[in-house]
Amino acid sequence: MGAIKYYRGMDDTMNNTSTPASLKHQLPGRERMQKDEINERPIKRYEGTVHLIRSEAELTKAAILLEKESILGFDTETRPAYRKGESYPPALLQLAGQNEVFIFQLKFTGLPHPLLGILSNPGIIKAGVSLNYDINELRTLAQFEPAGFIDIGNLAKKHGIQNHGLRGLAAVLLGFRISKSAKTSNWASNDLTPSQIIYAATDAWVGRELYLEMRKINHGGAEAQR
């Protein structure tokens, strides 16, 4: 990938992330997993390769690789607002493929046609949680017709799972919890910290892992929302 920067997570690793057999039969109609139960799960962070995309050349190379994927984990990050009337555009777009995660710093890249093509491609699944807000925010940067998006929270509801957020679903379906310590950091910073990069990559990666787990439960019957 040439000039694209690489980062790797180093700690809190688990080897087995599959859903415990004792859990699967409890999913339909089970009680909501509470915060203290979630906190008992071991923490896991994304450990693979992360590409931080800041230039047109990097974006072009990334888009070529992403177009070959059939399932992507999807997420965005936005600088938090603390004052009434204060708001910010999305700062990051994260797309997680089978073996690597791509983080686009939108202040540098914008949403050019190669990215819009991926977001509008019904043949590439983009899986995540609470997608409507993220999609609408991205559409303030550039107009596109979203296609191929699957909201894991909605799939969970259909199966009677009471946790619908990313952290809760990771605990219920994957058996681990994810850290939210960097959630309110400044995502619009020119230079992201390693902890921000791993946090952002983890959220997108977990979205993909959750989709794959839900597909097992659903026997491949999930359909993309357009």
C-alpha positions, -999 to +999 in steps of 0.1 A: +000+000+000+030+023-002+026+054+019-003+041+039+005+039+076+001+007+096-008+002+132-013-030+153-031-035+185-009-053+211-029-063+242-061-078+256-063-106+230-085-136+230-080-166+207-116-179+207-142-153+197-170-177+187-203-177+204-205-202+232-227-231+224-246-226+257-254-191+247-269-197+212-300-215+223-307-187+248-307-159+222-344-157+213-363-139+240-334-139+265-332-111+291-312-081+284-275-085+294-269-059+321-239-036+324-223-056+352-226-088+332-210-071+301-181-058+323-174-094+333-165-102+298-128-100+288-118-070+267-108-076+231-094-051+206-087-053+169-052-068+163-049-068+126-035-043+100-050-008+100-046+016+070-050+052+079-060+070+047-052+107+043-044+113+007-060+108-027-034+082-037-039+062-006-077+064-010-075+052-046-055+021-035-078+014-006-109+016-028-095-010-052-090-034-023-124-026-007-142-033-040-130-069-038-147-074-004-182-088-001-187-080+036-175-049+053-178-037+089-189-001+089-187+028+114-180+065+116-166+088+143-175+124+149-159+150+172-182+153+203-202+185+208-207+199+243-225+232+237-261+238+226-262+243+188-227+230+184-222+202+158-195+188+137-193+167+104-182+131+105-144+130+110-137+093+102-152+066+081-141+031+090-145+000+068-133-034+080-126-061+055-117-097+061-080-091+069-076-053+073-094-022+084-093+011+065-098+044+084-105+074+062-098+109+077-125+127+059-111+162+065-083+151+041-101+127+018-137+139+016-161+114+001-150+111-036-165+088-061-144+057-053-158+057-017-193+067-028-193+037-052-187+014-023-213+030-001-238+027-030-230-008-040-257-033-031-233-062-037-210-052-009-226-056+026-218-028+050-227-040+085-229-020+117-252-006+145-274+024+144-266+030+108-293+056+098-276+084+118-241+076+104-254+074+068-274+107+071-243+124+084-222+112+056-248+124+031-242+160+044-207+157+029-217+142-004-250+129-018-252+092-025-278+065-026-269+041+002-272+004-006-261-029+010-263-016+046-274-040+073-281-028+108-271-055+133-293-040+160-324-045+138-314-081+131-309-087+168-344-074+176-359-099+151-342-127+170-355-115+204-321-103+215-326-074+240-292-058+236-290-036+204-258-015+209-224-025+196-209-031+231-239-052+243-241-072+212-204-080+213-208-093+248-239-114+239-229-128+206-191-128+206-183-133+243-161-103+248-165-066+255-150-036+237-135-005+254-154+028+250-127+049+266-119+069+235-155+075+225-155+112+234-120+121+222-113+146+194-118+126+163-112+157+141-076+160+152-051+160+124-030+134+141-049+105+157-033+087+187-027+050+185-055+044+210-079+063+188-069+043+158-073+010+175-107+021+190-120+032+156-107+000+139-122-022+166-157-007+162-158-014+125-142-049+129-168-059+155-196-048+132-183-073+106-179-101+132-214-095+145-229-097+110-211-130+104-224-144+138-260-132+130-257-149+096-250-182+113-280-177+136-301-167+107-289-195+084-278-170+058-312-154+055-303-118+063-310-093+035-294-059+030-314-028+037-312-003+009 
